[in-house]
Amino acid sequence: MKYNRTYRLWGAMKNRCNRLNQDYSARGITYEKRWDFFENFLADMGEVPDEMSLDRINVDGNYEKSNCQWATREQQANNTRD
């Protein structure tokens, strides 16, 4: 499973939220506790489509099913705090 792109994106999301002094954790951004388990994340989000990555719809909101989507690089560039 570690070579699966969806699994790697899930791990990166958790890392962003759990690392100290990281922009996400410093702002209090977390993820759904049921997403501690990859199987739950996969059930909610499905496999990542080609050329997309995990995006939060509300950039100040948490990683949760209602606030996440698979997005293209262009969509993500238009969805930033800047």
C-alpha positions as CSV (number, residue, x, y, z in Angstrom):
1,M,0.0,0.0,0.0
2,K,2.9,2.4,0.6
3,Y,3.4,2.8,-3.2
4,N,-0.3,3.7,-3.8
5,R,-0.6,7.4,-4.5
6,T,-3.8,7.8,-2.5
7,Y,-2.0,6.3,0.5
8,R,1.0,8.7,0.1
9,L,-1.4,11.7,-0.1
10,W,-3.2,10.6,3.0
11,G,0.1,10.3,4.9
12,A,1.2,13.7,3.8
13,M,-2.1,15.2,5.0
14,K,-1.6,13.6,8.4
15,N,2.0,14.8,8.5
16,R,1.0,18.4,7.7
17,C,-1.5,18.4,10.6
18,N,0.7,16.6,13.1
19,R,4.1,18.3,12.7
20,L,5.0,21.0,15.2
21,N,5.8,24.4,13.8
22,Q,4.1,23.5,10.5
23,D,1.7,26.2,9.1
24,Y,-1.3,23.8,9.3
25,S,-0.8,22.6,12.9
26,A,0.1,26.2,14.1
27,R,-3.3,27.3,12.6
28,G,-5.1,24.5,14.4
29,I,-6.0,22.7,11.2
30,T,-6.7,19.0,11.9
31,Y,-8.2,16.0,10.2
32,E,-11.2,13.8,11.0
33,K,-10.2,11.4,13.7
34,R,-11.7,8.5,11.7
35,W,-9.1,9.4,9.1
36,D,-6.4,8.1,11.4
37,F,-7.1,4.9,9.5
38,F,-6.5,4.8,5.8
39,E,-9.4,2.6,5.1
40,N,-11.8,5.3,6.4
41,F,-10.1,8.0,4.4
42,L,-10.4,5.8,1.3
43,A,-14.0,5.0,1.9
44,D,-14.8,8.8,2.2
45,M,-12.6,10.1,-0.6
46,G,-12.0,7.2,-3.0
47,E,-8.9,6.8,-5.0
48,V,-7.2,10.0,-6.2
49,P,-7.9,10.6,-9.9
50,D,-4.8,11.1,-12.2
51,E,-3.4,14.6,-12.1
52,M,-5.2,15.5,-8.9
53,S,-4.4,15.9,-5.3
54,L,-6.2,16.5,-2.0
55,D,-7.6,20.0,-1.5
56,R,-9.5,21.7,1.2
57,I,-12.5,23.7,-0.1
58,N,-12.3,26.1,2.8
59,V,-8.6,26.8,3.3
60,D,-9.1,27.6,6.9
61,G,-11.2,24.5,7.6
62,N,-10.1,21.0,8.6
63,Y,-9.5,18.0,6.5
64,E,-12.9,16.3,6.6
65,K,-15.2,14.7,4.0
66,S,-17.4,17.8,3.7
67,N,-14.4,20.1,3.2
68,C,-12.2,18.0,0.9
69,Q,-12.1,17.3,-2.8
70,W,-9.7,16.0,-5.4
71,A,-8.5,19.0,-7.3
72,T,-6.2,19.8,-10.2
73,R,-3.1,21.9,-9.7
74,E,-4.9,24.9,-11.3
75,Q,-7.9,24.5,-8.9
76,Q,-5.6,24.4,-5.9
77,A,-3.7,27.5,-7.2
78,N,-6.9,29.4,-7.2
79,N,-7.8,28.2,-3.7
80,T,-5.2,29.7,-1.4
81,R,-5.0,32.1,1.5
82,D,-3.0,34.7,-0.4
